[in-house]
Amino acid sequence: MKKILMFLLFLKPFCFSKKKFWSGQKKIFFFFFLFMNISLSIYNFTNLSYMMGLDMLSFGLILLSIWICCLMIMASENLYKNNLYVSYFLMNIMILLIMLYMTFSMMNLFMFYLFFEGSLIPTLMLIIGWGYQPERIQAGMYLLFYTLFMSLPLLMGIFYLNNKLNCLMIYMLKFYDFNFFLLYLSMIMAFLVKMPMYFVHLWLPKAHVEAPISGSMILAGVMLKLGGYGMMRIMIILQKINMSFNFIWIIISLIGGIYISMKCFCQFDIKSLIAYSSVAHMSLVIGGIMTMNYWGFMGSYILMIGHGLCSSGMFCLSNINYERMSSRSLFLNKGMMNFMPSMSLWWFLLSSSNMAAPPSMNLMGEISLIISLMSWSKLSMMAMMLISFFSAGYSLYLYSYTQHGKLNMSMYSFYSGVSREYLMLFLHWIPLNFLILKIDYFMLCL
């Protein structure tokens, strides 16, 4: 794992020259294929070096991080054309990728916390440095303080564990089981905010709306998954007490998922609608992890990776419209099928994946989560049914509103999609729909 980290660190010089913009992106692509072929055991941690290790759970999320970072650079061509501090931008993405890589590969709980919080800083820089509106400062503060406020109890919890056990290795923690309510609350709240759970979700739509396209992609694609990953790791030592209190989180998540899904129908900003749909999907992931059964963990993992690719692709589409219309309003982005019929196909494909239509990974994830929550309680069937129904509803609402209708006559000039944009959407959609062929890997990993 250390050798891979050194590869990332030596990519830094590519950030210092504007001419190296696309060259740096190619190197990250190469790094993706290099990492994909690493030797891996299905059942144990492998590639151990220092405090770093790799299992199937880390492997999928690191691959997702590298892939999304690659596509972030591809989506940000406007920065390159206008020379908006391109070298700083590339450096920021490289630091973010290193932070995410370290977070997912750390076996020491304290080091995991350190990089978990560290990944917040480059994201904040992306929003404040390259965001669109003046409100981006406020959005950045929301993001920072929501996350930091609940992360300090997590730090206290980690120190308590270290004091009791003299060991913070994640693999070793599975031999312990703490039945202590304050520890339980302090350990999981930071991850529930990061997911985000309903009631502590307000930072997410705000951050998405103000962030540049690269910020939205990394937020939706990877940053939300940090919460799910952390919960999966922490639940090892909190199994017994979680069985007593999990009904609270599942009820909040499922009812919150229904509310948020209905709120999606009230949005008139495309980005805001996609951001709220992310909260609805993550509510299912929280429910699945909290049930503490095999189907729940497996479904949460599959849905996290599927949602990371799908949501990132949806934000790319909204940005493609924004670059042409200079607006994200649903009232102005109408009749797009007349201008960009080929792009309309991608809107359809990614909207259908967003509502968990086959053969996307979202479908497999949602089926697993429905099985998991149904086995936990039959009453959850009603909430799951409504969330799935509304999910199809707001995806169709978004698609029909943007693609159909009378086109906006106030447009001065317009250009159709370029090959870079089609390639970018293709690279989101292909893994999202073709990974279903190797779903057995996701089934075995947990």
Backbone hydrogen bonds, N-H to C=O, Kabsch-Sander energy under -0.5 kcal/mol:
donor,donor_aa,acceptor,acceptor_aa,energy
5,L,1,M,-1.7
6,M,2,K,-2.2
7,F,3,K,-1.7
8,L,4,I,-1.8
9,L,5,L,-2.5
10,F,6,M,-2.2
11,L,8,L,-1.3
12,K,9,L,-1.2
14,F,11,L,-1.5
15,C,12,K,-2.6
16,F,13,P,-1.3
17,S,14,F,-0.6
20,K,17,S,-1.1
21,F,18,K,-1.5
24,G,20,K,-3.0
25,Q,21,F,-1.3
26,K,22,W,-2.1
27,K,23,S,-1.8
28,I,24,G,-1.6
29,F,25,Q,-2.1
30,F,26,K,-2.5
31,F,27,K,-2.4
32,F,28,I,-2.1
33,F,29,F,-1.8
34,L,30,F,-2.1
35,F,31,F,-2.7
36,M,32,F,-2.2
37,N,33,F,-1.0
38,I,35,F,-1.7
46,T,54,L,-3.0
49,S,52,M,-2.2
52,M,49,S,-2.5
53,G,105,S,-2.8
54,L,46,T,-1.8
59,F,55,D,-2.7
60,G,56,M,-1.9
61,L,57,L,-1.2
62,I,58,S,-2.6
63,L,59,F,-2.3
64,L,60,G,-2.0
65,S,61,L,-2.0
66,I,62,I,-2.4
67,W,63,L,-2.4
68,I,64,L,-2.6
69,C,65,S,-2.3
70,C,66,I,-2.0
71,L,67,W,-2.1
72,M,68,I,-2.1
73,I,69,C,-1.5
74,M,70,C,-1.6
75,A,71,L,-2.1
76,S,72,M,-1.0
77,E,74,M,-0.5
79,L,76,S,-0.8
80,Y,76,S,-1.0
81,K,77,E,-2.6
82,N,78,N,-2.4
83,N,79,L,-0.6
84,L,79,L,-2.1
85,Y,83,N,-1.5
89,F,85,Y,-2.1
90,L,86,V,-2.6
91,M,87,S,-2.3
92,N,88,Y,-2.4
93,I,89,F,-2.2
94,M,90,L,-2.4
95,I,91,M,-2.4
96,L,92,N,-2.3
97,L,93,I,-2.5
98,I,94,M,-2.3
99,M,95,I,-2.5
100,L,96,L,-2.5
101,Y,97,L,-2.7
102,M,98,I,-2.5
103,T,99,M,-2.4
104,F,100,L,-2.4
105,S,101,Y,-1.3
106,M,102,M,-1.2
107,M,51,M,-3.0
108,N,51,M,-0.5
109,L,168,L,-2.4
112,F,108,N,-2.3
113,Y,109,L,-2.1
114,L,110,F,-2.3
115,F,111,M,-2.2
116,F,112,F,-2.4
117,E,113,Y,-2.3
118,G,114,L,-2.0
119,S,115,F,-2.0
120,L,117,E,-1.4
121,I,117,E,-0.5
121,I,118,G,-1.1
123,T,119,S,-1.0
124,L,120,L,-2.3
125,M,121,I,-2.4
126,L,122,P,-2.2
127,I,123,T,-2.1
128,I,124,L,-2.9
129,G,125,M,-2.8
130,W,126,L,-2.1
131,G,127,I,-1.1
132,Y,210,E,-1.3
136,R,133,Q,-1.6
137,I,134,P,-1.3
139,A,135,E,-2.3
140,G,136,R,-2.4
141,M,137,I,-2.1
142,Y,138,Q,-2.3
143,L,139,A,-2.4
144,L,140,G,-2.5
145,F,141,M,-2.9
146,Y,142,Y,-2.3
147,T,143,L,-1.5
148,L,144,L,-2.9
149,F,145,F,-2.3
150,M,146,Y,-1.1
151,S,147,T,-0.9
152,L,148,L,-1.4
154,L,150,M,-0.7
155,L,151,S,-1.9
156,M,152,L,-2.1
157,G,153,P,-2.5
158,I,154,L,-2.3
159,F,155,L,-2.2
160,Y,156,M,-2.3
161,L,157,G,-2.2
162,N,158,I,-2.3
163,N,159,F,-2.2
164,K,160,Y,-2.1
165,L,161,L,-3.0
166,N,162,N,-2.0
170,I,107,M,-3.6
172,M,169,M,-0.5
173,L,169,M,-1.5
174,K,171,Y,-0.7
175,F,172,M,-1.7
176,Y,173,L,-2.0
178,F,237,I,-2.9
184,Y,180,F,-2.3
185,L,181,F,-2.7
186,S,182,L,-2.6
187,M,183,L,-2.3
188,I,184,Y,-1.8
189,M,185,L,-1.8
190,A,186,S,-0.5
192,L,188,I,-2.1
193,V,189,M,-2.1
194,K,190,A,-1.6
195,M,191,F,-1.5
197,M,192,L,-2.5
200,V,197,M,-1.8
204,L,201,H,-1.5
206,K,202,L,-1.0
207,A,203,W,-2.5
208,H,204,L,-2.6
209,V,205,P,-2.4
210,E,206,K,-1.7
211,A,207,A,-1.5
216,S,212,P,-2.3
217,M,213,I,-2.4
218,I,214,S,-2.1
219,L,215,G,-2.3
220,A,216,S,-2.7
221,G,217,M,-2.7
222,V,218,I,-2.2
223,M,218,I,-2.5
224,L,219,L,-1.5
225,K,222,V,-0.9
226,L,222,V,-0.9
226,L,223,M,-0.7
227,G,223,M,-0.6
227,G,224,L,-0.6
228,G,224,L,-1.0
229,Y,225,K,-2.7
230,G,226,L,-2.5
231,M,227,G,-2.3
232,M,228,G,-2.2
233,R,229,Y,-1.8
234,I,230,G,-2.6
235,M,231,M,-2.4
236,I,233,R,-0.9
237,I,234,I,-1.6
238,L,234,I,-0.5
238,L,235,M,-0.6
241,I,178,F,-0.5
242,N,238,L,-1.8
243,M,239,Q,-1.6
244,S,240,K,-0.6
244,S,241,I,-0.8
245,F,241,I,-1.4
246,N,242,N,-2.1
248,I,245,F,-1.3
249,W,245,F,-0.8
250,I,246,N,-2.4
251,I,247,F,-2.3
252,I,248,I,-2.4
253,S,249,W,-2.5
254,L,250,I,-2.7
255,I,251,I,-2.5
256,G,252,I,-2.5
257,G,253,S,-2.5
258,I,254,L,-1.7
259,Y,255,I,-2.2
260,I,256,G,-2.9
261,S,257,G,-2.0
262,M,258,I,-2.0
263,K,259,Y,-2.1
264,C,260,I,-1.5
265,F,261,S,-0.6
265,F,262,M,-0.8
266,C,263,K,-1.4
267,Q,264,C,-1.1
270,I,268,F,-0.5
270,I,328,R,-2.6
273,L,269,D,-2.2
274,I,270,I,-2.1
275,A,271,K,-2.4
276,Y,272,S,-2.4
277,S,273,L,-1.9
278,S,274,I,-1.5
279,V,275,A,-1.4
280,A,276,Y,-1.9
281,H,277,S,-2.1
282,M,278,S,-2.6
283,S,279,V,-1.4
284,L,280,A,-0.9
284,L,281,H,-0.6
285,V,281,H,-1.3
286,I,282,M,-2.4
287,G,283,S,-2.0
288,G,284,L,-2.5
289,I,285,V,-2.4
290,M,286,I,-2.4
291,T,287,G,-1.2
292,M,289,I,-1.2
293,N,288,G,-0.6
297,F,293,N,-2.2
298,M,294,Y,-2.5
299,G,295,W,-2.7
300,S,296,G,-2.3
301,Y,297,F,-2.1
302,I,298,M,-2.4
303,L,299,G,-2.7
304,M,300,S,-2.3
305,I,301,Y,-1.8
306,G,302,I,-2.6
307,H,303,L,-3.2
308,G,304,M,-1.9
309,L,305,I,-1.7
310,C,306,G,-2.4
311,S,307,H,-2.9
312,S,308,G,-1.2
313,G,309,L,-1.8
314,M,310,C,-2.1
315,F,311,S,-2.2
316,C,312,S,-1.8
317,L,313,G,-2.0
318,S,314,M,-2.2
319,N,315,F,-2.0
320,I,316,C,-2.1
321,N,317,L,-1.9
322,Y,318,S,-2.1
323,E,319,N,-2.5
324,R,320,I,-0.9
324,R,321,N,-0.5
325,M,321,N,-2.9
326,S,322,Y,-2.3
330,L,268,F,-3.1
332,L,329,S,-0.7
333,N,329,S,-2.3
334,K,332,L,-1.8
335,G,404,H,-2.2
336,M,402,T,-2.2
337,M,403,Q,-1.7
338,N,335,G,-1.5
339,F,335,G,-0.5
339,F,336,M,-0.6
340,M,336,M,-3.1
344,S,340,M,-1.6
345,L,341,P,-1.0
346,W,342,S,-1.1
347,W,343,M,-2.2
348,F,344,S,-2.1
349,L,345,L,-2.7
350,L,346,W,-2.6
351,S,347,W,-2.2
352,S,348,F,-2.5
353,S,349,L,-1.7
354,N,350,L,-2.0
355,M,351,S,-1.3
356,A,353,S,-1.7
357,A,352,S,-2.0
360,S,357,A,-1.8
361,M,432,L,-1.6
363,L,360,S,-0.7
364,M,360,S,-1.0
365,G,361,M,-2.6
366,E,362,N,-2.7
367,I,363,L,-2.5
368,S,364,M,-2.1
369,L,365,G,-2.2
370,I,366,E,-2.5
371,I,367,I,-2.3
372,S,368,S,-2.4
373,L,369,L,-2.9
374,M,370,I,-2.3
375,S,371,I,-2.0
376,W,372,S,-1.2
377,S,373,L,-2.4
380,S,377,S,-0.9
381,M,378,K,-1.6
382,M,379,L,-1.0
383,A,379,L,-0.6
384,M,380,S,-2.5
385,M,381,M,-2.5
386,L,382,M,-2.2
387,I,383,A,-2.7
388,S,384,M,-2.4
389,F,385,M,-2.3
390,F,386,L,-3.0
391,S,387,I,-2.1
392,A,388,S,-1.8
393,G,389,F,-2.0
394,Y,390,F,-3.1
395,S,391,S,-1.5
396,L,392,A,-2.2
397,Y,393,G,-2.3
398,L,394,Y,-2.3
399,Y,395,S,-2.3
400,S,396,L,-3.1
401,Y,397,Y,-2.1
402,T,398,L,-1.9
403,Q,399,Y,-2.4
404,H,400,S,-1.8
408,N,334,K,-0.7
409,M,407,L,-0.6
411,M,408,N,-1.0
421,E,418,V,-0.7
422,Y,418,V,-1.8
423,L,419,S,-2.6
424,M,420,R,-2.2
425,L,421,E,-2.2
426,F,422,Y,-2.4
427,L,423,L,-2.5
428,H,424,M,-0.8
429,W,425,L,-2.4
430,I,426,F,-2.7
432,L,428,H,-1.1
433,N,429,W,-1.8
434,F,430,I,-2.5
435,L,431,P,-1.7
437,L,434,F,-1.5
438,K,435,L,-1.4
439,I,436,I,-1.2
441,Y,438,K,-1.4
442,F,438,K,-0.6
443,M,439,I,-1.7
444,L,440,D,-1.9
445,C,441,Y,-1.2
